[in-house]
Amino acid sequence: MKNKKYFTVAKILLYGILIINLILIFLSVNRSSTAVLIFSQLTFILFICAAWFLIKTTFSDFFTNLFVMMDQMMNRETIQNFEHIDDTYISQIYHQLKRLYDVLQMQQSSIETEKSKVQSFVSDISHQLKTPLTNLHLLQEALKQPGISSEEYRDYLEKQGKQLDKIDFLIRALLKISQLENGLIQIQPRKASISQTILLALEGILVPAEKKEIEVYYDNTTDYIVLHDPKWTSEALFNVMENAIKYTPQNGKLTILLNRTEKYIKISIKDTGIGIPPADLSNIFIRFWRGNTNISEGNGIGLYLCKQIITLQHGYILVNSNVNSGSEFEIFLPL
């Protein structure tokens, strides 16, 4: 850098003139020469002038470049890396400022990402709550109509109850998502029976399965002790099973199988439902995503939660599905 050349020249001048001054002073003392003493002083004054010029030039360039760099920082412009970093203080100051700017840019980017997540989350909440709230308003207006029968009145109240249940479910699910994403809920793995965890998940879907006359098969004679969080893992499994019941027609079948591989426990949840189009398989774990089906029960939360819970336990999920041939979710948890 040009600054290093200035400092090198200044050092040479400093040491050279100091040596010359010492020699001249030594000569003037030994020979009592006034002329030599005066010449030594003149050379010292020359050194001061030269050093002042070099220092002024160096710091003038330094502050000019510093102000340009600060303007770029305030305007959030890209600051290019230095071609060469030397051992001068000025070069190190530039380097540290560049590092500080990069850190601030990363923090700003992180803040903007979090802000975008919050905006997206609020938008998702608004969208999800809009339909049941609209339905409640319509049902409320229907109840105000004169001359409705007691049977119609009970029917409207029952529909209102269903909409309130849907809102309650959405709020609880959204709260879980928010807590998981922000680390407010900690997965607490412990060695426990995976079969008991599966049975816990099954308890929540037996009634709706019975209503649709769906056969549920699970052989619980095989069991493994696996390091996992039974509560959250059962929630993840329940979400997959609940989806299977929703999208399986009357008199269908749901099969849960438990197997062990070399490094994982595999839980297979297979249904005889409507299946998933190949183009949609990459989207099913996206929050609030729903496929183009005629079934209105889904909300796009269950599978998203399931993946989050399994991923936090260092597991993964594979999906095999064909339209009108059912789906199979394979959930892998490490041993």
C-alpha positions as semicolon CSV with decimal commas, in nm:
position;residue;x (nm);y (nm);z (nm)
1;M;0,000;0,000;0,000
2;K;0,098;0,360;-0,057
3;N;0,080;0,427;0,319
4;K;0,349;0,168;0,386
5;K;0,582;0,338;0,135
6;Y;0,534;0,668;0,319
7;F;0,617;0,504;0,653
8;T;0,923;0,331;0,505
9;V;1,056;0,660;0,364
10;A;0,985;0,837;0,693
11;K;1,175;0,570;0,888
12;I;1,477;0,592;0,653
13;L;1,478;0,972;0,684
14;L;1,443;0,955;1,062
15;Y;1,726;0,710;1,118
16;G;1,947;0,867;0,849
17;I;1,913;1,224;0,970
18;L;1,949;1,119;1,335
19;I;2,275;0,941;1,253
20;I;2,397;1,242;1,052
21;N;2,302;1,474;1,339
22;L;2,486;1,262;1,592
23;I;2,798;1,257;1,373
24;L;2,779;1,634;1,314
25;I;2,725;1,707;1,683
26;F;3,019;1,480;1,772
27;L;3,239;1,661;1,519
28;S;3,128;2,009;1,632
29;V;3,204;1,927;1,997
30;N;3,548;1,780;1,924
31;R;3,651;2,055;1,681
32;S;3,454;2,337;1,840
33;S;3,311;2,411;1,494
34;T;3,013;2,641;1,499
35;A;2,954;2,585;1,129
36;V;2,918;2,210;1,174
37;L;2,676;2,260;1,467
38;I;2,463;2,499;1,261
39;F;2,459;2,253;0,971
40;S;2,347;1,975;1,205
41;Q;2,058;2,188;1,325
42;L;1,960;2,270;0,968
43;T;1,952;1,902;0,880
44;F;1,734;1,839;1,185
45;I;1,492;2,113;1,077
46;L;1,493;1,959;0,729
47;F;1,399;1,625;0,882
48;I;1,111;1,779;1,078
49;C;0,975;1,943;0,762
50;A;1,007;1,624;0,557
51;A;0,851;1,412;0,831
52;W;0,564;1,661;0,872
53;F;0,496;1,650;0,498
54;L;0,497;1,270;0,488
55;I;0,278;1,235;0,797
56;K;0,033;1,496;0,672
57;T;0,010;1,327;0,333
58;T;-0,034;0,984;0,491
59;F;-0,307;1,088;0,734
60;S;-0,477;1,300;0,471
61;D;-0,512;0,990;0,252
62;F;-0,610;0,784;0,556
63;F;-0,894;1,014;0,666
64;T;-1,013;1,058;0,308
65;N;-1,036;0,681;0,262
66;L;-1,188;0,644;0,609
67;F;-1,466;0,894;0,533
68;V;-1,535;0,721;0,200
69;M;-1,557;0,386;0,379
70;M;-1,793;0,526;0,644
71;D;-2,016;0,673;0,372
72;Q;-2,029;0,332;0,207
73;M;-2,121;0,173;0,538
74;M;-2,402;0,422;0,603
75;N;-2,533;0,371;0,249
76;R;-2,505;-0,007;0,295
77;E;-2,286;-0,037;-0,011
78;T;-2,048;-0,326;-0,071
79;I;-1,698;-0,263;0,060
80;Q;-1,436;-0,446;-0,138
81;N;-1,165;-0,642;0,036
82;F;-0,816;-0,493;0,046
83;E;-0,573;-0,634;-0,205
84;H;-0,296;-0,631;0,054
85;I;-0,295;-0,609;0,432
86;D;0,038;-0,496;0,578
87;D;0,157;-0,442;0,934
88;T;0,094;-0,068;0,955
89;Y;-0,159;0,066;1,203
90;I;-0,357;0,237;0,928
91;S;-0,390;-0,087;0,732
92;Q;-0,502;-0,269;1,046
93;I;-0,762;0,000;1,117
94;Y;-0,906;-0,046;0,766
95;H;-0,911;-0,420;0,817
96;Q;-1,087;-0,401;1,156
97;L;-1,344;-0,156;1,019
98;K;-1,416;-0,394;0,733
99;R;-1,462;-0,680;0,977
100;L;-1,692;-0,466;1,193
101;Y;-1,896;-0,374;0,887
102;D;-1,929;-0,740;0,785
103;V;-2,048;-0,834;1,136
104;L;-2,304;-0,551;1,136
105;Q;-2,426;-0,656;0,791
106;M;-2,474;-1,014;0,913
107;Q;-2,667;-0,893;1,217
108;Q;-2,884;-0,669;1,000
109;S;-2,951;-0,956;0,762
110;S;-3,047;-1,177;1,058
111;I;-3,283;-0,910;1,191
112;E;-3,448;-0,872;0,851
113;T;-3,487;-1,249;0,822
114;E;-3,654;-1,267;1,164
115;K;-3,876;-0,973;1,073
116;S;-3,979;-1,149;0,754
117;K;-4,059;-1,464;0,952
118;V;-4,278;-1,268;1,194
119;Q;-4,462;-1,097;0,907
120;S;-4,514;-1,431;0,734
121;F;-4,635;-1,589;1,057
122;V;-4,884;-1,309;1,125
123;S;-5,006;-1,332;0,765
124;D;-5,051;-1,709;0,801
125;I;-5,245;-1,666;1,125
126;S;-5,475;-1,409;0,966
127;H;-5,537;-1,632;0,666
128;Q;-5,607;-1,941;0,877
129;L;-5,845;-1,765;1,117
130;K;-6,031;-1,573;0,848
131;T;-6,251;-1,865;0,731
132;P;-6,381;-1,987;1,070
133;L;-6,440;-1,629;1,188
134;T;-6,637;-1,554;0,872
135;N;-6,841;-1,870;0,924
136;L;-6,913;-1,767;1,284
137;H;-7,042;-1,429;1,172
138;L;-7,268;-1,595;0,913
139;L;-7,401;-1,843;1,168
140;Q;-7,459;-1,561;1,416
141;E;-7,665;-1,373;1,158
142;A;-7,858;-1,692;1,079
143;L;-7,948;-1,732;1,446
144;K;-8,095;-1,382;1,446
145;Q;-8,341;-1,469;1,170
146;P;-8,702;-1,477;1,293
147;G;-8,901;-1,794;1,271
148;I;-8,621;-2,050;1,278
149;S;-8,716;-2,384;1,425
150;S;-8,560;-2,532;1,738
151;E;-8,398;-2,799;1,521
152;E;-8,236;-2,535;1,299
153;Y;-8,131;-2,343;1,610
154;R;-7,951;-2,649;1,752
155;D;-7,793;-2,718;1,414
156;Y;-7,655;-2,362;1,395
157;L;-7,521;-2,387;1,750
158;E;-7,352;-2,718;1,668
159;K;-7,188;-2,562;1,362
160;Q;-7,074;-2,268;1,572
161;G;-6,919;-2,512;1,819
162;K;-6,726;-2,680;1,537
163;Q;-6,593;-2,346;1,414
164;L;-6,486;-2,254;1,769
165;D;-6,312;-2,592;1,802
166;K;-6,131;-2,521;1,476
167;I;-6,017;-2,179;1,600
168;D;-5,905;-2,333;1,930
169;F;-5,708;-2,602;1,745
170;L;-5,546;-2,345;1,515
171;I;-5,439;-2,123;1,803
172;R;-5,291;-2,417;1,995
173;A;-5,111;-2,547;1,686
174;L;-4,977;-2,202;1,599
175;L;-4,856;-2,159;1,956
176;K;-4,669;-2,491;1,935
177;I;-4,512;-2,390;1,603
178;S;-4,403;-2,055;1,743
179;Q;-4,256;-2,213;2,055
180;L;-4,070;-2,480;1,859
181;E;-3,931;-2,234;1,604
182;N;-3,811;-1,994;1,872
183;G;-3,664;-2,263;2,096
184;L;-3,911;-2,197;2,379
185;I;-4,000;-2,567;2,384
186;Q;-3,705;-2,796;2,436
187;I;-3,710;-3,151;2,310
188;Q;-3,606;-3,369;2,605
189;P;-3,501;-3,712;2,480
190;R;-3,485;-4,002;2,720
191;K;-3,463;-4,378;2,682
192;A;-3,819;-4,502;2,655
193;S;-4,036;-4,762;2,483
194;I;-4,111;-4,657;2,124
195;S;-4,408;-4,895;2,118
196;Q;-4,569;-4,708;2,410
197;T;-4,515;-4,381;2,223
198;I;-4,691;-4,523;1,915
199;L;-4,981;-4,648;2,130
200;L;-5,012;-4,301;2,285
201;A;-5,045;-4,153;1,936
202;L;-5,298;-4,420;1,835
203;E;-5,531;-4,328;2,121
204;G;-5,612;-3,997;1,953
205;I;-5,724;-4,142;1,619
206;L;-5,920;-4,452;1,721
207;V;-6,256;-4,270;1,753
208;P;-6,246;-4,092;1,414
209;A;-6,118;-4,415;1,255
210;E;-6,411;-4,605;1,403
211;K;-6,657;-4,345;1,269
212;K;-6,524;-4,402;0,917
213;E;-6,497;-4,778;0,975
214;I;-6,125;-4,769;0,900
215;E;-5,932;-5,074;1,015
216;V;-5,628;-4,986;1,226
217;Y;-5,354;-5,248;1,248
218;Y;-5,051;-5,232;1,476
219;D;-4,853;-5,528;1,612
220;N;-4,719;-5,410;1,947
221;T;-4,540;-5,736;2,029
222;T;-4,216;-5,586;1,897
223;D;-4,064;-5,306;2,100
224;Y;-3,738;-5,112;2,124
225;I;-3,594;-4,877;2,380
226;V;-3,509;-4,561;2,190
227;L;-3,367;-4,226;2,298
228;H;-3,654;-3,987;2,216
229;D;-3,903;-3,744;2,366
230;P;-4,218;-3,958;2,411
231;K;-4,457;-3,662;2,439
232;W;-4,344;-3,473;2,129
233;T;-4,274;-3,786;1,926
234;S;-4,627;-3,914;1,992
235;E;-4,756;-3,575;1,878
236;A;-4,559;-3,607;1,554
237;L;-4,689;-3,961;1,494
238;F;-5,044;-3,855;1,579
239;N;-5,030;-3,578;1,316
240;V;-4,932;-3,830;1,047
241;M;-5,199;-4,079;1,160
242;E;-5,465;-3,809;1,178
243;N;-5,386;-3,705;0,822
244;A;-5,411;-4,067;0,714
245;I;-5,760;-4,094;0,866
246;K;-5,872;-3,765;0,708
247;Y;-5,763;-3,863;0,358
248;T;-5,868;-4,228;0,370
249;P;-6,221;-4,304;0,250
250;Q;-6,479;-4,516;0,431
251;N;-6,380;-4,877;0,506
252;G;-6,012;-4,811;0,443
253;K;-5,712;-4,941;0,635
254;L;-5,430;-4,787;0,838
255;T;-5,121;-5,000;0,908
256;I;-4,840;-4,913;1,150
257;L;-4,523;-5,119;1,136
258;L;-4,212;-5,101;1,354
259;N;-3,873;-5,215;1,227
260;R;-3,507;-5,173;1,312
261;T;-3,225;-5,089;1,073
262;E;-2,854;-5,073;1,147
263;K;-2,866;-4,716;1,284
264;Y;-3,237;-4,626;1,303
265;I;-3,577;-4,732;1,424
266;K;-3,826;-4,709;1,136
267;I;-4,194;-4,640;1,202
268;S;-4,403;-4,700;0,893
269;I;-4,752;-4,546;0,874
270;K;-4,936;-4,669;0,565
271;D;-5,290;-4,589;0,456
272;T;-5,524;-4,675;0,166
273;G;-5,623;-4,313;0,110
274;I;-5,641;-4,084;-0,191
275;G;-5,263;-4,053;-0,217
276;I;-5,043;-3,755;-0,299
277;P;-4,953;-3,641;-0,653
278;P;-4,575;-3,667;-0,721
279;A;-4,558;-3,292;-0,787
280;D;-4,688;-3,221;-0,434
281;L;-4,452;-3,448;-0,239
282;S;-4,188;-3,176;-0,198
283;N;-4,448;-2,935;-0,055
284;I;-4,634;-3,139;0,204
285;F;-4,403;-3,037;0,492
286;I;-4,433;-2,664;0,418
287;R;-4,622;-2,471;0,685
288;F;-4,990;-2,416;0,593
289;W;-4,952;-2,583;0,255
290;R;-5,253;-2,779;0,138
291;G;-5,297;-2,981;-0,177
292;N;-5,578;-2,946;-0,426
293;T;-5,825;-3,182;-0,263
294;N;-6,195;-3,167;-0,194
295;I;-6,136;-3,239;0,175
296;S;-6,175;-2,924;0,387
297;E;-6,054;-3,066;0,719
298;G;-5,679;-3,015;0,663
299;N;-5,498;-2,697;0,766
300;G;-5,138;-2,758;0,659
301;I;-4,998;-2,758;1,013
302;G;-4,974;-3,123;1,119
303;L;-4,704;-3,247;0,881
304;Y;-4,500;-2,929;0,928
305;L;-4,501;-2,984;1,306
306;C;-4,418;-3,351;1,256
307;K;-4,107;-3,275;1,052
308;Q;-3,990;-3,011;1,299
309;I;-4,021;-3,252;1,592
310;I;-3,848;-3,542;1,417
311;T;-3,569;-3,321;1,280
312;L;-3,498;-3,180;1,627
313;Q;-3,436;-3,541;1,736
314;H;-3,189;-3,595;1,449
315;G;-3,436;-3,812;1,257
316;Y;-3,589;-3,783;0,912
317;I;-3,903;-3,874;0,716
318;L;-3,948;-4,045;0,380
319;V;-4,277;-4,046;0,189
320;N;-4,398;-4,291;-0,074
321;S;-4,731;-4,219;-0,236
322;N;-4,936;-4,266;-0,551
323;V;-5,267;-4,108;-0,640
324;N;-5,561;-4,336;-0,542
325;S;-5,317;-4,594;-0,404
326;G;-5,253;-4,458;-0,057
327;S;-4,947;-4,312;0,115
328;E;-4,669;-4,444;0,336
329;F;-4,476;-4,225;0,578
330;E;-4,152;-4,376;0,705
331;I;-4,023;-4,202;1,018
332;F;-3,664;-4,274;1,118
333;L;-3,529;-4,211;1,468
334;P;-3,163;-4,276;1,555
335;L;-3,083;-4,558;1,794
